[in-house]
Amino acid sequence: MSHFVSTRDVVSVSGEEAQSYLQGQISQDVDSLGIGDSAWSLILQPQGKVDAWFRITKTADDTFLLDVDAGHGETLLARLRRFKLRTKADLELATWDWHAIREHANPENAPETPIAAAPAGGQVGVDLLAPELPTPKSDGMSSNEFTRLRILAGVPAMGSELGESTIPAEARIVDQSVSFTKGCYTGQELVARVDSRGDNTPRKLRIVSGPGAVVPAGTELTLDGAAAGVVTSVAPDGDGWVGLAYIKRSALDADTLELDGVAITVRPVPADAGGAA
């Protein structure tokens, strides 16, 4: 069994009004979580674009842990504090050890940790998080291999595919991150409008792959000489590379795009990564 060893930022939200506060701020149905349950969620700007994408875990009746990609905890904490006026809830940010097992493993059989949960996007394995974790005895996984698996699962990352200009539907994470029955939360209007009127967002996340040396994030892809998309994450894959890219609506029907005259394959992200492609 192989591990990827890294860290994630964790914001704890605790207190007698923690649950009701989170219920009105994030896209997931907090009231439906039992102790020990985890779910993926968004916290949005009032205009409906992404402030953070994270996992929420309920650890007690009045305590929730929100884990987010490393380096983005401050953004999540600041957004939570922004509307916490006279609310009886305490917020605290920490950096925790993270062991990502990406082989068949049952979260229920995982070691005793504050967070032991399934990864995003239907990936096999389990994520273990705690303030400190012992060095795993199994084989380590390189950052490149971990990124390759994330890309193939169509899972976006904060700072790469997700940021303050991202519409959630573009990143294909609405199905796993949003409750449409929970009631109101900040930023709900844009998500609900896209869902009710059909997804006509100006770009969508796709998996792209090509031969040769790994291209850098930010590389532009073209169709018939016109800009068609931008690579956002990339990793080596066999004799070539695989990446995630935002593709413009006008180029979504294309099976291949071009990069300096070389054909680049384009395919939808898996449905488990956030909905129909």
C-alpha positions in Angstrom: 0.0 0.0 0.0 1.5 3.4 -1.0 1.1 6.7 0.7 1.5 10.3 -0.3 2.7 12.2 2.7 2.0 15.9 2.9 -0.1 18.5 4.9 -3.4 20.1 4.8 -4.8 23.2 6.5 -7.5 22.5 9.0 -10.0 25.1 10.4 -11.9 23.9 13.5 -15.3 25.4 14.1 -16.7 24.8 17.5 -19.3 26.1 19.9 -23.1 26.1 20.5 -23.8 27.9 17.3 -21.2 26.3 15.1 -23.6 24.0 13.2 -26.2 26.7 12.5 -23.6 29.1 11.4 -22.0 26.7 9.0 -25.4 25.7 7.7 -26.0 29.3 6.5 -22.5 29.7 5.1 -21.5 26.6 3.1 -23.0 24.7 0.3 -23.2 21.3 2.0 -26.1 20.2 4.3 -24.3 20.4 7.7 -27.5 19.4 9.5 -27.5 16.0 7.8 -24.0 15.1 9.0 -23.6 12.6 11.9 -20.6 12.5 14.2 -17.8 11.0 12.2 -19.3 11.9 8.8 -17.4 13.8 6.2 -18.5 15.6 3.0 -17.1 17.9 0.4 -18.3 21.5 0.4 -17.8 25.0 -1.0 -17.8 28.3 0.7 -18.6 31.0 -1.8 -18.4 34.7 -2.4 -21.8 36.5 -2.2 -21.7 36.6 -6.0 -21.4 32.8 -6.1 -17.7 32.3 -7.1 -15.3 30.1 -5.1 -13.5 31.2 -1.9 -12.6 27.6 -0.9 -13.4 24.0 -1.6 -12.9 21.7 1.4 -14.0 18.7 3.3 -16.1 19.1 6.4 -16.0 16.4 9.1 -18.3 16.5 12.2 -16.3 15.2 15.2 -18.8 16.2 18.0 -22.2 17.7 18.4 -20.6 21.2 18.4 -17.4 20.6 16.6 -16.5 20.5 12.9 -13.1 20.2 11.1 -12.8 21.8 7.7 -9.7 20.6 5.8 -8.5 22.4 2.7 -5.4 22.3 0.4 -2.3 23.5 2.1 -1.8 27.3 1.9 -5.5 28.1 1.6 -6.5 27.8 5.2 -6.1 31.5 5.8 -8.5 32.2 2.9 -11.1 29.8 4.4 -10.7 31.2 7.9 -11.0 34.8 6.7 -14.1 34.0 4.8 -15.7 32.3 7.8 -14.9 35.2 10.0 -16.3 37.7 7.6 -19.9 37.0 8.5 -19.5 35.7 12.0 -21.0 38.6 13.9 -22.2 37.8 17.4 -22.1 34.1 16.6 -21.2 31.7 19.5 -18.6 29.8 17.5 -14.8 29.6 17.9 -12.6 29.4 14.8 -9.0 28.1 14.8 -6.5 27.3 12.0 -3.8 24.7 12.1 -1.7 22.7 9.7 -2.1 18.9 10.1 -0.2 15.9 8.8 -1.9 14.2 5.8 -1.4 10.6 4.6 -3.2 10.0 1.3 -3.6 6.3 0.6 -4.6 5.8 -3.1 -5.2 2.1 -3.1 -8.2 0.1 -2.0 -8.7 0.9 1.7 -11.8 1.1 3.8 -12.1 4.4 5.8 -13.8 2.4 8.6 -10.7 0.2 8.9 -8.3 3.1 9.0 -6.2 4.0 12.1 -7.8 6.1 14.8 -7.4 9.7 13.5 -9.6 12.8 13.8 -10.2 12.6 10.1 -10.3 9.3 8.2 -12.4 9.9 5.0 -12.8 8.9 1.4 -10.9 11.1 -1.1 -12.6 13.5 -3.5 -13.8 12.5 -7.0 -14.5 8.8 -6.4 -10.8 8.0 -6.0 -10.1 4.7 -4.2 -8.3 4.9 -0.8 -8.6 7.0 2.3 -7.3 10.3 3.6 -5.9 10.3 7.1 -5.4 13.6 8.9 -4.2 14.4 12.4 -2.0 17.1 14.1 0.8 14.5 13.9 1.0 11.1 12.1 3.8 8.5 12.4 5.9 7.9 9.3 4.1 5.3 7.3 5.7 1.9 6.8 4.5 1.4 3.3 6.0 2.7 0.1 5.9 6.4 -0.5 4.2 8.1 -3.5 5.9 10.9 -5.3 4.3 14.3 -5.8 4.2 13.7 -9.6 2.4 10.3 -9.1 -0.1 11.8 -6.7 -0.8 14.7 -9.0 -1.2 12.2 -11.9 -3.9 10.3 -10.0 -5.7 13.5 -9.0 -5.7 14.6 -12.6 -7.0 11.3 -13.9 -9.8 11.5 -11.4 -10.7 15.0 -12.5 -10.2 16.5 -9.0 -9.4 20.2 -9.0 -7.0 21.9 -6.6 -7.1 25.2 -4.9 -4.8 27.7 -6.6 -4.7 25.6 -9.8 -8.3 25.0 -11.0 -10.1 26.8 -8.1 -9.9 30.4 -7.1 -11.8 33.6 -6.7 -12.8 33.7 -10.4 -14.1 30.1 -10.6 -17.8 29.3 -11.1 -18.3 26.0 -9.3 -20.0 24.3 -12.3 -16.9 25.0 -14.4 -14.9 22.7 -12.1 -17.4 19.8 -12.2 -17.7 19.7 -8.4 -21.3 20.8 -7.8 -22.8 17.3 -7.5 -20.5 16.2 -4.7 -20.3 19.5 -2.9 -23.8 21.2 -3.0 -27.1 20.3 -1.4 -30.1 21.7 -3.3 -32.5 20.9 -0.4 -30.8 22.5 2.6 -32.1 26.0 2.3 -30.2 29.3 1.9 -26.5 29.9 2.1 -24.2 32.7 1.0 -23.5 32.6 -2.7 -26.4 30.2 -3.4 -28.0 32.2 -6.2 -25.4 31.6 -8.9 -25.2 27.9 -8.2 -29.0 27.5 -8.3 -29.3 29.6 -11.5 -26.8 27.4 -13.4 -28.5 24.3 -12.2 -32.0 25.4 -13.1 -31.2 27.1 -16.4 -28.6 24.6 -17.7 -24.9 24.7 -17.5 -23.9 27.4 -20.0 -20.7 28.5 -18.2 -18.0 29.9 -20.5 -15.5 27.1 -19.9 -15.4 23.6 -18.4 -12.7 21.4 -16.9 -11.3 18.7 -19.0 -8.5 16.1 -18.9 -5.9 16.7 -21.6 -2.8 14.6 -22.6 0.0 14.8 -25.0 3.3 13.3 -26.0 6.8 14.4 -25.1 8.1 16.6 -22.2 5.7 17.8 -19.6 4.4 21.2 -20.4 4.1 23.9 -17.7 0.8 25.0 -16.2 -0.5 28.0 -18.0 0.3 26.5 -21.4 -2.3 27.7 -24.0 -4.1 25.2 -26.3 -5.5 26.2 -29.6 -8.2 25.1 -32.1 -7.9 26.2 -35.7 -5.3 28.8 -34.6 -7.6 30.4 -32.0 -7.1 30.2 -28.2 -9.2 27.3 -26.9 -8.0 26.5 -23.4 -5.3 26.7 -20.7 -3.6 23.9 -18.9 -3.9 24.3 -15.1 -2.3 21.1 -13.6 0.1 18.7 -15.2 2.1 15.5 -14.4 4.2 13.0 -16.3 2.3 10.0 -17.7 4.2 7.3 -19.4 6.1 8.7 -22.4 4.1 11.9 -22.2 2.0 14.0 -19.9 -1.5 14.4 -18.6 -3.2 17.5 -17.3 -6.3 19.3 -16.4 -7.3 22.3 -18.5 -10.2 24.8 -18.7 -11.6 24.6 -22.3 -13.7 27.3 -23.8 -17.3 26.6 -24.5 -16.6 27.1 -28.3 -14.1 24.2 -28.3 -15.9 21.7 -26.0 -16.9 19.4 -28.9 -13.3 18.9 -30.0 -11.6 15.6 -29.3 -8.2 17.1 -29.9 -6.7 20.5 -29.6 -3.2 21.7 -30.7 0.0 22.8 -29.0 2.7 24.1 -31.3 1.3 21.9 -34.1 1.1 18.8 -31.9 -2.3 17.1 -31.3 -3.5 17.2 -27.7 -6.2 14.7 -26.7 -9.2 16.1 -24.7 -11.7 14.0 -22.7 -14.3 14.7 -20.1 -13.5 14.4 -16.4 -15.1 11.3 -14.8 -18.6 11.7 -13.6 -17.6 11.0 -10.0 -15.4 14.2 -10.1 -18.5 16.3 -9.9 -21.2 15.5 -12.3 -22.0 14.9 -15.9 -19.4 16.1 -18.3 
